[in-house]
Amino acid sequence: MLPIKKEYIVTANNKKKAVLIDIDTFRAMEEIIENYGLGKFMKEIEDERNLSPGNAQKYYTGLKKG
């Protein structure tokens, strides 16, 4: 598990309102989230068929027009 060094910003009533994390921790968390999303997307499309280069070009050309 990624250790997270954090500091809290509190209100006048001493209620936690926000969290500060260092930039390296933020970047590590961001990478973990992006990798998770990519893995999930790859799992969703693993059964889809691949397009040939010619069909892919036609498909993407059609996207530009539409």
ZIFEN-V858279 format. One line per field, one symbol per residue. psi: psi as a letter, one per 20 degrees, with the letter a starting at -180 (. if undefined). burial: b if it has 9 or more other ideal C-beta (glycine too) atoms within 8 Angstrom, else e. A space follows every 50 residues. Layout:
# ZIFEN-V858279
psi->???
burial->???
This chain:
# ZIFEN-V858279
psi->qopopqqqpqrhjkpphrppqqhhgghggggggghgggggghhhjhiqqq qrhghgggghghhhh.
burial->eeeeeeebeeeeeeeeeeeebeeebbebbeebeeeeeeeeeeeeeeeeee eeeeebeebeeeeeee
